[in-house]
């Protein structure tokens, strides 16, 4: 099959017919739209982070309940990603992209005016579904828009840099907005950004590739249910957690059996035979476990123990955002030309682990420069190395017709890492002799996990 950017039909080895994509007249605008959507999705997890104390005070929530303001988003984001990737590959990528951004924007609006906890958590959950639809479609549209070669590499570098910096940038933005306009303004900002992305979509993006096929409904139901229950289970406690986890395992087993038997799987299981995909998934899980878990506790420590305002705690995280963005945008691309993604993923995870571990030295009356800043910078550099590398590795060796679902796999592991990481770290923190000792136990848990993962990737034989 000849790869072309003309509007021609092509047939892949499975007999699937797809429609090519016309060249884009405004590639810069297209990249801006896709990067904006990625920023919307990734920052959606962290943008309320700095506002958590304010949200908890408004609705009288303790820490174990407060985590669901973040986890509700991560649960549905991860749970629906595989379906989102498959729908994008089948129905057309721009169409699914637009639906996802619109759903995200409307639910952000509902969250902004939420009168109670149930409404806020429900809106956050629907936001996650919107992100699950737009995220895989955006990554596939990137490969549709930019032909293989220098243009795609440059676009991919910008896209990855924005994604890598968006979570910590969202935390910063949330702190600033919460300080001056209240926590609801954080969600109003998401509404405005979502409307901007939607407004530019029709002008800036191609229609995207649509392949003739169908959505495997039994696979979609069991896969979505299994992933959702898995994250809910690890975020719960007591006997309920074990019941939910058991149901998750059963659903995922049924999903795997179904995917082996159907001609149109939601998730082609063959992608996991590719070593780079497996390694990228591990790196994605661990980065988000370490970075999101660390940043969950950041405002609780900075505001609760060092008595920072939401604005000050947001500003305090700027060095991490800068380290992530500068490393991803100006260093990682050059390093990928000399070293394999596997090497950079391992180094990145080591730095994330070391940066998180440095926070074990934070005292009750800590000094920002001595106790907080070093961990932020080291972790940020590690994230800037790991994110572009794992994103590139996650698509390496995957047929282009499956890029949306392969991208979904990578983001699924990110969100499982984020939600499971926060849940595990909150659980571990609860075993400490006091609140600060609990925080330190949480940091060491994430640090050890990242270091072990780096070792696994470094010594693993290529398949």
One Martini backbone bead per residue (centre of mass of N, CA, C, O) as a GRO file, in nm:
protein
  463
    1UNK     BB    1   0.096   0.035   0.023
    2UNK     BB    2   0.047   0.374  -0.042
    3UNK     BB    3   0.146   0.665   0.098
    4UNK     BB    4  -0.090   0.941   0.115
    5UNK     BB    5  -0.234   1.284   0.099
    6UNK     BB    6  -0.451   1.210  -0.067
    7UNK     BB    7  -0.790   1.158  -0.182
    8UNK     BB    8  -0.768   0.828  -0.112
    9UNK     BB    9  -0.800   0.497  -0.130
   10UNK     BB   10  -0.723   0.238   0.115
   11UNK     BB   11  -0.574  -0.089   0.185
   12UNK     BB   12  -0.520  -0.305   0.422
   13UNK     BB   13  -0.427  -0.614   0.554
   14UNK     BB   14  -0.739  -0.644   0.674
   15UNK     BB   15  -0.943  -0.487   0.467
   16UNK     BB   16  -0.931  -0.195   0.539
   17UNK     BB   17  -1.093   0.106   0.467
   18UNK     BB   18  -0.958   0.425   0.372
   19UNK     BB   19  -0.927   0.781   0.404
   20UNK     BB   20  -0.765   1.027   0.312
   21UNK     BB   21  -0.577   1.339   0.342
   22UNK     BB   22  -0.580   1.652   0.299
   23UNK     BB   23  -0.401   1.907   0.279
   24UNK     BB   24  -0.285   2.157   0.491
   25UNK     BB   25  -0.289   2.507   0.490
   26UNK     BB   26  -0.268   2.533   0.831
   27UNK     BB   27  -0.047   2.389   1.031
   28UNK     BB   28  -0.024   2.585   1.272
   29UNK     BB   29  -0.323   2.575   1.351
   30UNK     BB   30  -0.347   2.272   1.388
   31UNK     BB   31  -0.138   2.253   1.615
   32UNK     BB   32  -0.284   2.446   1.807
   33UNK     BB   33  -0.543   2.281   1.841
   34UNK     BB   34  -0.414   2.015   1.943
   35UNK     BB   35  -0.256   2.140   2.180
   36UNK     BB   36  -0.504   2.264   2.317
   37UNK     BB   37  -0.650   1.995   2.370
   38UNK     BB   38  -0.427   1.870   2.540
   39UNK     BB   39  -0.425   2.085   2.758
   40UNK     BB   40  -0.715   2.037   2.843
   41UNK     BB   41  -0.688   1.737   2.928
   42UNK     BB   42  -0.438   1.746   3.121
   43UNK     BB   43  -0.526   1.992   3.301
   44UNK     BB   44  -0.793   1.864   3.405
   45UNK     BB   45  -0.648   1.712   3.641
   46UNK     BB   46  -0.480   1.981   3.778
   47UNK     BB   47  -0.651   2.254   3.793
   48UNK     BB   48  -0.782   2.175   4.094
   49UNK     BB   49  -0.548   2.132   4.291
   50UNK     BB   50  -0.507   2.420   4.426
   51UNK     BB   51  -0.833   2.415   4.501
   52UNK     BB   52  -0.890   2.191   4.712
   53UNK     BB   53  -0.915   2.345   4.981
   54UNK     BB   54  -1.158   2.518   4.881
   55UNK     BB   55  -1.347   2.284   4.813
   56UNK     BB   56  -1.344   2.149   5.092
   57UNK     BB   57  -1.460   2.396   5.242
   58UNK     BB   58  -1.726   2.432   5.080
   59UNK     BB   59  -1.808   2.094   5.115
   60UNK     BB   60  -1.684   1.941   5.354
   61UNK     BB   61  -1.400   1.782   5.291
   62UNK     BB   62  -1.197   1.529   5.299
   63UNK     BB   63  -0.923   1.380   5.165
   64UNK     BB   64  -1.062   1.113   5.066
   65UNK     BB   65  -1.282   1.278   4.905
   66UNK     BB   66  -1.115   1.495   4.749
   67UNK     BB   67  -0.974   1.305   4.539
   68UNK     BB   68  -1.239   1.286   4.349
   69UNK     BB   69  -1.196   1.547   4.189
   70UNK     BB   70  -0.971   1.392   4.029
   71UNK     BB   71  -1.063   1.087   3.993
   72UNK     BB   72  -1.325   1.119   3.829
   73UNK     BB   73  -1.172   1.201   3.575
   74UNK     BB   74  -0.971   0.960   3.550
   75UNK     BB   75  -1.170   0.728   3.530
   76UNK     BB   76  -1.318   0.810   3.259
   77UNK     BB   77  -1.077   0.861   3.088
   78UNK     BB   78  -0.967   0.569   3.102
   79UNK     BB   79  -1.231   0.400   3.046
   80UNK     BB   80  -1.289   0.555   2.741
   81UNK     BB   81  -1.035   0.547   2.551
   82UNK     BB   82  -1.069   0.297   2.371
   83UNK     BB   83  -1.333   0.391   2.248
   84UNK     BB   84  -1.225   0.658   2.138
   85UNK     BB   85  -1.013   0.536   1.946
   86UNK     BB   86  -1.206   0.360   1.776
   87UNK     BB   87  -1.401   0.582   1.684
   88UNK     BB   88  -1.188   0.750   1.534
   89UNK     BB   89  -1.110   0.520   1.327
   90UNK     BB   90  -1.414   0.483   1.217
   91UNK     BB   91  -1.576   0.782   1.207
   92UNK     BB   92  -1.367   1.003   1.256
   93UNK     BB   93  -1.155   1.228   1.396
   94UNK     BB   94  -1.289   1.508   1.396
   95UNK     BB   95  -1.565   1.430   1.499
   96UNK     BB   96  -1.473   1.313   1.774
   97UNK     BB   97  -1.316   1.557   1.866
   98UNK     BB   98  -1.555   1.756   1.881
   99UNK     BB   99  -1.729   1.601   2.080
  100UNK     BB  100  -1.525   1.596   2.312
  101UNK     BB  101  -1.486   1.904   2.351
  102UNK     BB  102  -1.785   1.969   2.397
  103UNK     BB  103  -1.826   1.789   2.649
  104UNK     BB  104  -1.611   1.920   2.822
  105UNK     BB  105  -1.728   2.211   2.819
  106UNK     BB  106  -2.011   2.160   2.937
  107UNK     BB  107  -1.913   2.023   3.204
  108UNK     BB  108  -1.753   2.268   3.304
  109UNK     BB  109  -2.001   2.448   3.333
  110UNK     BB  110  -2.144   2.276   3.544
  111UNK     BB  111  -1.912   2.286   3.755
  112UNK     BB  112  -1.910   2.605   3.789
  113UNK     BB  113  -2.233   2.576   3.913
  114UNK     BB  114  -2.211   2.389   4.142
  115UNK     BB  115  -2.401   2.322   4.448
  116UNK     BB  116  -2.253   2.033   4.479
  117UNK     BB  117  -2.076   1.746   4.496
  118UNK     BB  118  -2.227   1.570   4.292
  119UNK     BB  119  -2.217   1.766   4.053
  120UNK     BB  120  -1.911   1.800   4.039
  121UNK     BB  121  -1.836   1.498   4.000
  122UNK     BB  122  -2.009   1.453   3.748
  123UNK     BB  123  -1.871   1.666   3.570
  124UNK     BB  124  -1.589   1.542   3.587
  125UNK     BB  125  -1.664   1.272   3.456
  126UNK     BB  126  -1.758   1.392   3.181
  127UNK     BB  127  -1.493   1.523   3.111
  128UNK     BB  128  -1.341   1.255   3.078
  129UNK     BB  129  -1.499   1.159   2.831
  130UNK     BB  130  -1.422   1.390   2.646
  131UNK     BB  131  -1.114   1.334   2.659
  132UNK     BB  132  -1.135   1.037   2.548
  133UNK     BB  133  -1.223   1.136   2.262
  134UNK     BB  134  -1.003   1.363   2.185
  135UNK     BB  135  -0.719   1.245   2.237
  136UNK     BB  136  -0.678   1.018   2.018
  137UNK     BB  137  -0.765   1.197   1.778
  138UNK     BB  138  -0.536   1.406   1.799
  139UNK     BB  139  -0.296   1.216   1.748
  140UNK     BB  140  -0.397   1.117   1.469
  141UNK     BB  141  -0.416   1.403   1.337
  142UNK     BB  142  -0.116   1.458   1.345
  143UNK     BB  143  -0.041   1.230   1.138
  144UNK     BB  144  -0.231   1.340   0.915
  145UNK     BB  145  -0.113   1.640   0.886
  146UNK     BB  146   0.189   1.524   0.912
  147UNK     BB  147   0.438   1.421   0.746
  148UNK     BB  148   0.681   1.223   0.731
  149UNK     BB  149   0.937   1.383   0.914
  150UNK     BB  150   1.034   1.691   1.006
  151UNK     BB  151   0.747   1.803   1.045
  152UNK     BB  152   0.651   1.586   1.245
  153UNK     BB  153   0.877   1.611   1.454
  154UNK     BB  154   0.821   1.904   1.530
  155UNK     BB  155   0.524   1.871   1.607
  156UNK     BB  156   0.571   1.652   1.819
  157UNK     BB  157   0.745   1.825   2.009
  158UNK     BB  158   0.532   2.038   2.076
  159UNK     BB  159   0.309   1.849   2.174
  160UNK     BB  160   0.475   1.716   2.404
  161UNK     BB  161   0.547   1.974   2.559
  162UNK     BB  162   0.260   2.054   2.627
  163UNK     BB  163   0.182   1.793   2.772
  164UNK     BB  164   0.412   1.796   2.989
  165UNK     BB  165   0.320   2.098   3.105
  166UNK     BB  166   0.004   2.094   3.170
  167UNK     BB  167  -0.027   1.998   3.457
  168UNK     BB  168   0.152   2.205   3.610
  169UNK     BB  169   0.018   2.446   3.468
  170UNK     BB  170  -0.264   2.391   3.587
  171UNK     BB  171  -0.186   2.431   3.879
  172UNK     BB  172  -0.100   2.723   3.851
  173UNK     BB  173  -0.361   2.838   3.734
  174UNK     BB  174  -0.540   2.750   3.969
  175UNK     BB  175  -0.404   2.926   4.184
  176UNK     BB  176  -0.450   3.204   4.058
  177UNK     BB  177  -0.759   3.192   4.022
  178UNK     BB  178  -0.835   3.125   4.314
  179UNK     BB  179  -0.716   3.376   4.451
  180UNK     BB  180  -0.886   3.602   4.265
  181UNK     BB  181  -1.179   3.420   4.176
  182UNK     BB  182  -1.192   3.139   4.254
  183UNK     BB  183  -1.254   2.804   4.188
  184UNK     BB  184  -1.465   2.841   3.951
  185UNK     BB  185  -1.271   2.984   3.744
  186UNK     BB  186  -1.129   2.731   3.646
  187UNK     BB  187  -1.376   2.622   3.480
  188UNK     BB  188  -1.424   2.874   3.309
  189UNK     BB  189  -1.160   2.850   3.156
  190UNK     BB  190  -1.225   2.580   3.018
  191UNK     BB  191  -1.457   2.691   2.857
  192UNK     BB  192  -1.298   2.900   2.688
  193UNK     BB  193  -1.092   2.702   2.565
  194UNK     BB  194  -1.297   2.512   2.434
  195UNK     BB  195  -1.423   2.724   2.245
  196UNK     BB  196  -1.161   2.789   2.093
  197UNK     BB  197  -1.109   2.508   1.976
  198UNK     BB  198  -1.379   2.476   1.828
  199UNK     BB  199  -1.357   2.734   1.645
  200UNK     BB  200  -1.078   2.613   1.496
  201UNK     BB  201  -1.135   2.328   1.377
  202UNK     BB  202  -1.263   2.365   1.090
  203UNK     BB  203  -1.015   2.535   0.982
  204UNK     BB  204  -0.751   2.356   1.096
  205UNK     BB  205  -0.878   2.070   1.025
  206UNK     BB  206  -0.908   1.774   0.914
  207UNK     BB  207  -1.116   1.506   0.880
  208UNK     BB  208  -0.984   1.246   0.862
  209UNK     BB  209  -0.960   0.913   0.922
  210UNK     BB  210  -1.181   0.656   0.790
  211UNK     BB  211  -1.276   0.331   0.880
  212UNK     BB  212  -1.410   0.049   0.791
  213UNK     BB  213  -1.635  -0.043   1.051
  214UNK     BB  214  -1.678  -0.146   1.396
  215UNK     BB  215  -1.817  -0.146   1.707
  216UNK     BB  216  -1.739  -0.342   1.976
  217UNK     BB  217  -1.967  -0.365   2.214
  218UNK     BB  218  -1.875  -0.585   2.415
  219UNK     BB  219  -1.586  -0.471   2.435
  220UNK     BB  220  -1.659  -0.185   2.528
  221UNK     BB  221  -1.804  -0.264   2.789
  222UNK     BB  222  -1.587  -0.442   2.930
  223UNK     BB  223  -1.351  -0.240   2.912
  224UNK     BB  224  -1.477   0.006   3.050
  225UNK     BB  225  -1.566  -0.137   3.309
  226UNK     BB  226  -1.289  -0.247   3.396
  227UNK     BB  227  -1.132   0.023   3.416
  228UNK     BB  228  -1.324   0.168   3.607
  229UNK     BB  229  -1.318  -0.043   3.841
  230UNK     BB  230  -1.016  -0.038   3.888
  231UNK     BB  231  -0.997   0.261   3.983
  232UNK     BB  232  -1.210   0.246   4.203
  233UNK     BB  233  -1.073   0.024   4.369
  234UNK     BB  234  -0.795   0.176   4.426
  235UNK     BB  235  -0.976   0.427   4.557
  236UNK     BB  236  -1.054   0.236   4.775
  237UNK     BB  237  -1.185   0.065   5.073
  238UNK     BB  238  -1.196  -0.230   5.192
  239UNK     BB  239  -1.432  -0.454   5.089
  240UNK     BB  240  -1.521  -0.291   4.843
  241UNK     BB  241  -1.256  -0.297   4.685
  242UNK     BB  242  -1.251  -0.608   4.634
  243UNK     BB  243  -1.513  -0.626   4.479
  244UNK     BB  244  -1.440  -0.430   4.252
  245UNK     BB  245  -1.179  -0.576   4.160
  246UNK     BB  246  -1.315  -0.839   4.084
  247UNK     BB  247  -1.497  -0.715   3.865
  248UNK     BB  248  -1.265  -0.606   3.694
  249UNK     BB  249  -1.128  -0.873   3.624
  250UNK     BB  250  -1.368  -1.004   3.487
  251UNK     BB  251  -1.406  -0.790   3.265
  252UNK     BB  252  -1.114  -0.812   3.144
  253UNK     BB  253  -1.128  -1.106   3.067
  254UNK     BB  254  -1.369  -1.077   2.874
  255UNK     BB  255  -1.226  -0.874   2.691
  256UNK     BB  256  -0.992  -1.051   2.594
  257UNK     BB  257  -1.162  -1.276   2.474
  258UNK     BB  258  -1.312  -1.098   2.272
  259UNK     BB  259  -1.058  -0.980   2.119
  260UNK     BB  260  -0.969  -1.261   2.007
  261UNK     BB  261  -1.256  -1.315   1.833
  262UNK     BB  262  -1.263  -1.049   1.686
  263UNK     BB  263  -1.234  -0.852   1.388
  264UNK     BB  264  -1.318  -0.568   1.568
  265UNK     BB  265  -1.131  -0.443   1.783
  266UNK     BB  266  -1.080  -0.213   2.023
  267UNK     BB  267  -0.810  -0.389   2.100
  268UNK     BB  268  -0.524  -0.469   1.955
  269UNK     BB  269  -0.323  -0.702   2.111
  270UNK     BB  270  -0.064  -0.685   1.926
  271UNK     BB  271   0.069  -0.424   2.047
  272UNK     BB  272   0.199  -0.590   2.298
  273UNK     BB  273   0.435  -0.719   2.120
  274UNK     BB  274   0.556  -0.440   2.146
  275UNK     BB  275   0.806  -0.325   2.335
  276UNK     BB  276   0.764  -0.014   2.323
  277UNK     BB  277   0.473  -0.020   2.431
  278UNK     BB  278   0.529  -0.146   2.705
  279UNK     BB  279   0.735   0.066   2.803
  280UNK     BB  280   0.554   0.315   2.771
  281UNK     BB  281   0.338   0.224   2.972
  282UNK     BB  282   0.518   0.215   3.221
  283UNK     BB  283   0.618   0.510   3.206
  284UNK     BB  284   0.339   0.643   3.225
  285UNK     BB  285   0.249   0.531   3.494
  286UNK     BB  286   0.493   0.638   3.669
  287UNK     BB  287   0.486   0.938   3.610
  288UNK     BB  288   0.190   0.982   3.720
  289UNK     BB  289   0.232   0.876   3.997
  290UNK     BB  290   0.456   1.077   4.083
  291UNK     BB  291   0.351   1.363   3.987
  292UNK     BB  292   0.052   1.357   4.087
  293UNK     BB  293   0.106   1.276   4.376
  294UNK     BB  294   0.286   1.515   4.446
  295UNK     BB  295   0.070   1.742   4.358
  296UNK     BB  296  -0.147   1.668   4.562
  297UNK     BB  297   0.035   1.753   4.821
  298UNK     BB  298   0.138   2.040   4.771
  299UNK     BB  299  -0.104   2.224   4.872
  300UNK     BB  300  -0.125   2.089   5.151
  301UNK     BB  301   0.158   2.182   5.240
  302UNK     BB  302   0.178   2.483   5.155
  303UNK     BB  303  -0.100   2.569   5.293
  304UNK     BB  304  -0.109   2.394   5.568
  305UNK     BB  305   0.214   2.450   5.669
  306UNK     BB  306   0.325   2.725   5.512
  307UNK     BB  307   0.086   2.930   5.448
  308UNK     BB  308  -0.012   2.946   5.168
  309UNK     BB  309  -0.154   3.060   4.908
  310UNK     BB  310  -0.289   2.969   4.618
  311UNK     BB  311  -0.104   3.155   4.456
  312UNK     BB  312   0.167   3.075   4.588
  313UNK     BB  313   0.145   2.768   4.524
  314UNK     BB  314   0.140   2.807   4.219
  315UNK     BB  315   0.410   2.961   4.188
  316UNK     BB  316   0.587   2.735   4.322
  317UNK     BB  317   0.540   2.544   4.046
  318UNK     BB  318   0.685   2.679   3.804
  319UNK     BB  319   0.960   2.525   3.779
  320UNK     BB  320   0.834   2.266   3.674
  321UNK     BB  321   0.709   2.373   3.415
  322UNK     BB  322   0.973   2.481   3.295
  323UNK     BB  323   1.133   2.217   3.297
  324UNK     BB  324   0.947   2.058   3.116
  325UNK     BB  325   0.932   2.244   2.866
  326UNK     BB  326   1.237   2.286   2.807
  327UNK     BB  327   1.317   1.991   2.784
  328UNK     BB  328   1.110   1.897   2.566
  329UNK     BB  329   1.168   2.135   2.346
  330UNK     BB  330   1.517   2.152   2.361
  331UNK     BB  331   1.630   1.844   2.431
  332UNK     BB  332   1.480   1.574   2.355
  333UNK     BB  333   1.495   1.586   2.047
  334UNK     BB  334   1.805   1.569   2.031
  335UNK     BB  335   1.835   1.306   2.200
  336UNK     BB  336   1.663   1.122   2.005
  337UNK     BB  337   1.891   1.135   1.777
  338UNK     BB  338   2.099   0.957   1.979
  339UNK     BB  339   1.873   0.822   2.151
  340UNK     BB  340   1.667   0.616   2.287
  341UNK     BB  341   1.365   0.609   2.436
  342UNK     BB  342   1.447   0.404   2.648
  343UNK     BB  343   1.674   0.571   2.779
  344UNK     BB  344   1.503   0.829   2.847
  345UNK     BB  345   1.297   0.690   3.024
  346UNK     BB  346   1.491   0.592   3.243
  347UNK     BB  347   1.607   0.868   3.320
  348UNK     BB  348   1.340   1.010   3.380
  349UNK     BB  349   1.251   0.820   3.616
  350UNK     BB  350   1.485   0.877   3.799
  351UNK     BB  351   1.426   1.184   3.831
  352UNK     BB  352   1.144   1.155   3.944
  353UNK     BB  353   1.225   0.987   4.189
  354UNK     BB  354   1.426   1.190   4.311
  355UNK     BB  355   1.237   1.434   4.331
  356UNK     BB  356   1.032   1.298   4.518
  357UNK     BB  357   1.239   1.211   4.741
  358UNK     BB  358   1.324   1.504   4.832
  359UNK     BB  359   1.044   1.547   4.995
  360UNK     BB  360   1.132   1.390   5.256
  361UNK     BB  361   1.270   1.679   5.371
  362UNK     BB  362   1.007   1.808   5.459
  363UNK     BB  363   0.915   2.033   5.688
  364UNK     BB  364   0.694   2.206   5.876
  365UNK     BB  365   0.909   2.475   5.834
  366UNK     BB  366   0.993   2.514   5.549
  367UNK     BB  367   1.212   2.580   5.280
  368UNK     BB  368   1.178   2.638   4.958
  369UNK     BB  369   1.470   2.625   4.839
  370UNK     BB  370   1.565   2.368   5.006
  371UNK     BB  371   1.287   2.166   5.003
  372UNK     BB  372   1.120   2.217   4.720
  373UNK     BB  373   1.270   2.301   4.453
  374UNK     BB  374   1.454   2.058   4.377
  375UNK     BB  375   1.226   1.851   4.322
  376UNK     BB  376   1.083   2.005   4.096
  377UNK     BB  377   1.319   2.019   3.891
  378UNK     BB  378   1.397   1.724   3.868
  379UNK     BB  379   1.116   1.619   3.790
  380UNK     BB  380   1.076   1.802   3.541
  381UNK     BB  381   1.307   1.689   3.373
  382UNK     BB  382   1.202   1.399   3.369
  383UNK     BB  383   0.934   1.462   3.225
  384UNK     BB  384   1.064   1.595   2.969
  385UNK     BB  385   1.196   1.321   2.884
  386UNK     BB  386   0.958   1.107   2.902
  387UNK     BB  387   0.709   1.201   2.741
  388UNK     BB  388   0.815   1.203   2.444
  389UNK     BB  389   0.934   0.915   2.455
  390UNK     BB  390   0.669   0.755   2.523
  391UNK     BB  391   0.503   0.860   2.284
  392UNK     BB  392   0.686   0.753   2.062
  393UNK     BB  393   0.699   0.453   2.157
  394UNK     BB  394   0.380   0.402   2.145
  395UNK     BB  395   0.403   0.421   1.802
  396UNK     BB  396   0.617   0.222   1.756
  397UNK     BB  397   0.530  -0.013   1.509
  398UNK     BB  398   0.253   0.109   1.446
  399UNK     BB  399   0.002   0.123   1.260
  400UNK     BB  400  -0.152   0.404   1.141
  401UNK     BB  401  -0.452   0.296   1.171
  402UNK     BB  402  -0.372   0.260   1.509
  403UNK     BB  403  -0.297   0.534   1.653
  404UNK     BB  404  -0.540   0.599   1.831
  405UNK     BB  405  -0.535   0.338   2.007
  406UNK     BB  406  -0.237   0.364   2.093
  407UNK     BB  407  -0.274   0.636   2.231
  408UNK     BB  408  -0.483   0.529   2.434
  409UNK     BB  409  -0.300   0.335   2.585
  410UNK     BB  410  -0.108   0.550   2.698
  411UNK     BB  411  -0.330   0.720   2.847
  412UNK     BB  412  -0.441   0.502   3.025
  413UNK     BB  413  -0.178   0.464   3.193
  414UNK     BB  414  -0.170   0.748   3.297
  415UNK     BB  415  -0.450   0.745   3.450
  416UNK     BB  416  -0.392   0.506   3.628
  417UNK     BB  417  -0.147   0.632   3.762
  418UNK     BB  418  -0.291   0.876   3.878
  419UNK     BB  419  -0.519   0.735   4.040
  420UNK     BB  420  -0.353   0.514   4.182
  421UNK     BB  421  -0.136   0.695   4.300
  422UNK     BB  422  -0.315   0.868   4.481
  423UNK     BB  423  -0.450   0.638   4.637
  424UNK     BB  424  -0.192   0.508   4.751
  425UNK     BB  425  -0.071   0.765   4.884
  426UNK     BB  426  -0.310   0.818   5.073
  427UNK     BB  427  -0.299   0.546   5.215
  428UNK     BB  428  -0.006   0.570   5.317
  429UNK     BB  429  -0.038   0.843   5.468
  430UNK     BB  430  -0.242   0.715   5.685
  431UNK     BB  431   0.013   0.550   5.837
  432UNK     BB  432   0.122   0.776   5.978
  433UNK     BB  433   0.201   0.935   6.276
  434UNK     BB  434   0.158   1.184   6.089
  435UNK     BB  435   0.103   1.392   5.839
  436UNK     BB  436   0.400   1.432   5.743
  437UNK     BB  437   0.487   1.134   5.758
  438UNK     BB  438   0.281   1.048   5.544
  439UNK     BB  439   0.395   1.207   5.311
  440UNK     BB  440   0.675   1.067   5.311
  441UNK     BB  441   0.571   0.784   5.247
  442UNK     BB  442   0.452   0.859   4.973
  443UNK     BB  443   0.713   0.952   4.833
  444UNK     BB  444   0.876   0.683   4.860
  445UNK     BB  445   0.684   0.510   4.698
  446UNK     BB  446   0.713   0.661   4.425
  447UNK     BB  447   1.021   0.653   4.401
  448UNK     BB  448   1.061   0.346   4.395
  449UNK     BB  449   0.883   0.286   4.150
  450UNK     BB  450   1.051   0.452   3.944
  451UNK     BB  451   1.325   0.306   3.983
  452UNK     BB  452   1.229   0.023   3.910
  453UNK     BB  453   1.122   0.093   3.628
  454UNK     BB  454   1.392   0.188   3.512
  455UNK     BB  455   1.533  -0.085   3.542
  456UNK     BB  456   1.347  -0.252   3.365
  457UNK     BB  457   1.390  -0.088   3.101
  458UNK     BB  458   1.708  -0.108   3.089
  459UNK     BB  459   1.717  -0.452   3.098
  460UNK     BB  460   1.531  -0.505   2.879
  461UNK     BB  461   1.443  -0.701   2.629
  462UNK     BB  462   1.394  -0.711   2.310
  463UNK     BB  463   1.127  -0.838   2.101
   0.00000   0.00000   0.00000
